[in-house]
Every structure is written in C-alpha cells, then in structure tokens.
Amino acid sequence: MRADNGAQIDFLMPPVPPDKQGGRQQSLTGELAAGTMRGLDLALRHRVLVDLSGKDLEGRSVDRSLPVCAPEIFIMLKALAIAGRDKPKDAYDIHFVLLHDGRGPRGLATALRSLRPHEAIDAAVESLQRDYKDVDSRGPRDVCAFLGRPEDDQLGGDALAYVLDFLEMLTAE
C-alpha cells in the first residue's frame, strides 16, 4: 500500500493455515493484501520495546516506546529472506545484528535455540548453511557488496565467522 507521501507500507502476517509456506500475498479485502512470512508468529510473540526520541513533522518533541522484533528472531527472518530473494541488504542486516548485539553470535543463537522446535528456525539454519559455506559464498559476498567493498576478503571472512559461530551454537546438541 502506498501512503500519500509516497512511502510504501508493507503488511505482513503469518501464513494461513500455519503449515503453508510464506512468500505469497494473502487477500484481506478487495483492495488490501498482506505478505505472508514463515516465522512471523515468533516475531509477534517475542517483541522488545525500543525507546525513540525525536521531533515529529511539526517540530514537536516526541518520546515513544515501539515494539520491534527481538534481534535473534530478526536474524531468523532475514535468513529466510535470503533463501527467497536476492537482496544483499538481508545478509548485511544479519551481519550488523551479529556484530552489534551485546550478546554476540553465541548469545543470540542461545536465545533463538530456546524457541525450538519451530520449522522456521530449521529453515533459517538450512538457508544460512547453504549461503555461508566459505568466504566466496553468497552471504559473505552480499555483505561486501552492500557495503561497496566487493573484493574485501577480510570483511567477507568476518561476516562468515560471525554466522558460523552463530550456527555452531544454534545447532549444538
């Protein structure tokens, strides 16, 4: 749906029925549809509040707490996105969260692991294992491409190492 200011607003919902694959449009009314996404049920159940402060369009000070998807679930959703589309930003988003969340890759994996079993987590693991085999795999190269450094093997190696560390903890028995 496009807002009056030209911004596009995407609505998301879990697949209906829940056992269906995501990635399709679900008609809600004659003029409104939502994209379906596997794992969205976890994002809706495990939210964190983020405090934002700033100015509104009229220049007034505004403070709000907004619910957002927990970082470990965001990584899962981005891993699912990588499997279904070709946008280097998805790999970069994974890299950014693994790099900047204070719990680190292992802490994030431990948090996500506590939500198993869930088919979306298993699918995310498969996606990451497929696209993060080595420094020349799609995931690390997409991180480099997104940052405008397509030949940076150090950056690609770092992106690979973070994901492999995350996967090791997530899949540990």
C-alpha positions in Angstrom: 0.0 0.0 0.0 1.4 3.4 -0.9 0.8 6.3 1.6 0.0 9.8 0.5 3.7 10.9 0.9 4.8 8.2 -1.5 6.1 5.8 1.2 5.3 2.2 0.6 3.8 0.3 3.6 4.1 -3.5 3.6 1.8 -5.5 5.8 3.0 -8.9 6.9 1.2 -11.9 8.5 1.9 -15.5 9.3 0.9 -17.9 6.6 -2.7 -19.2 6.7 -3.1 -22.0 7.5 0.1 -22.0 9.6 1.7 -25.0 7.8 1.8 -23.2 4.5 5.0 -21.7 3.1 5.3 -17.9 3.3 6.2 -15.6 0.5 2.7 -15.1 -1.0 0.1 -12.4 -0.8 -3.0 -13.1 1.4 -6.0 -11.0 0.3 -7.6 -9.2 3.3 -10.1 -7.1 1.5 -10.8 -6.2 -2.1 -8.0 -3.6 -2.0 -5.7 -4.7 0.8 -3.4 -7.7 1.0 -0.6 -8.7 3.3 2.6 -10.6 2.5 2.9 -13.9 4.3 6.1 -14.8 6.2 7.1 -18.0 8.0 8.3 -17.4 11.5 6.3 -14.2 11.9 4.4 -15.8 14.7 7.7 -15.8 16.7 8.3 -12.2 15.9 4.9 -11.2 17.1 5.2 -13.2 20.4 8.8 -12.2 21.2 9.0 -8.4 20.9 11.2 -6.0 22.6 10.5 -2.3 23.3 12.8 0.3 21.7 12.7 3.8 23.1 12.8 6.5 20.4 13.1 10.3 20.9 13.0 13.0 18.3 10.9 15.6 16.5 7.7 15.0 14.7 6.8 16.6 11.3 5.6 19.7 13.2 8.9 20.1 15.1 7.4 18.9 18.5 9.5 16.7 20.8 8.2 13.1 20.9 9.2 10.1 23.0 7.8 6.7 22.2 8.4 3.1 23.0 7.8 0.9 20.0 7.6 -2.9 19.9 10.1 -4.5 17.5 11.1 -8.0 16.7 13.7 -9.5 19.0 17.2 -9.4 17.4 17.6 -13.2 17.3 14.3 -13.6 15.5 15.2 -10.8 13.1 18.2 -12.9 12.1 16.0 -15.9 11.5 13.6 -13.8 9.4 16.5 -12.4 7.4 17.9 -15.9 6.8 14.5 -16.9 5.5 14.5 -13.8 3.3 17.9 -14.7 1.8 16.5 -18.0 0.7 13.6 -16.4 -1.1 15.0 -13.3 -2.7 18.2 -11.7 -4.0 18.8 -8.6 -1.9 22.3 -8.1 -0.4 20.8 -6.0 2.4 19.4 -9.2 4.0 23.0 -10.6 4.5 24.2 -7.2 5.7 21.4 -7.0 8.2 22.4 -10.4 9.7 26.0 -9.2 9.8 25.0 -5.9 11.5 23.0 -7.6 14.3 25.6 -10.3 14.9 28.3 -7.7 15.2 26.4 -5.1 17.3 24.1 -7.0 19.6 25.8 -7.1 23.0 25.1 -10.9 23.4 27.2 -11.7 20.3 26.6 -14.5 17.9 26.6 -17.2 20.6 24.2 -15.4 22.9 21.8 -14.6 20.0 22.0 -18.3 19.0 21.2 -19.4 22.5 18.2 -17.1 22.6 16.9 -18.5 19.3 17.7 -22.0 20.3 15.4 -21.7 23.3 12.5 -21.3 20.9 13.0 -24.6 19.1 11.4 -26.7 17.8 10.0 -24.4 15.1 10.1 -25.1 11.4 11.1 -21.5 10.6 14.2 -21.8 12.7 15.1 -25.1 11.0 14.6 -23.5 7.6 16.7 -20.5 8.6 19.5 -22.8 9.6 19.4 -24.5 6.2 19.5 -21.2 4.5 22.5 -20.0 6.5 24.3 -23.3 6.0 23.7 -23.1 2.2 24.8 -19.4 1.8 27.7 -19.3 4.3 29.9 -22.2 3.3 33.1 -20.2 2.7 34.2 -16.6 2.1 33.1 -16.7 -1.5 29.6 -17.8 -0.7 26.6 -15.7 -1.3 26.2 -14.4 2.2 29.6 -13.0 2.9 29.9 -11.6 -0.7 26.5 -9.9 -0.3 27.7 -8.2 2.9 30.8 -6.9 1.0 28.7 -5.8 -2.0 26.2 -4.0 0.2 29.0 -2.0 1.8 30.6 -1.2 -1.6 33.6 -3.4 -0.9 33.0 -6.4 -3.2 36.7 -7.6 -3.0 37.2 -7.2 0.7 38.1 -10.7 1.9 38.7 -9.5 5.5 35.1 -8.2 5.7 33.8 -11.4 4.0 35.7 -13.5 6.4 34.4 -11.6 9.4 30.8 -12.0 8.1 31.4 -15.7 7.6 32.9 -16.2 11.0 30.0 -14.5 12.8 27.4 -16.6 11.1 29.4 -19.9 11.6 29.8 -19.1 15.3 26.0 -18.4 15.5 25.2 -21.6 13.6 27.6 -23.7 15.8 25.8 -22.7 18.9 22.3 -22.9 17.4 22.8 -26.4 16.1 24.8 -27.8 19.1 23.3 -30.9 20.6 
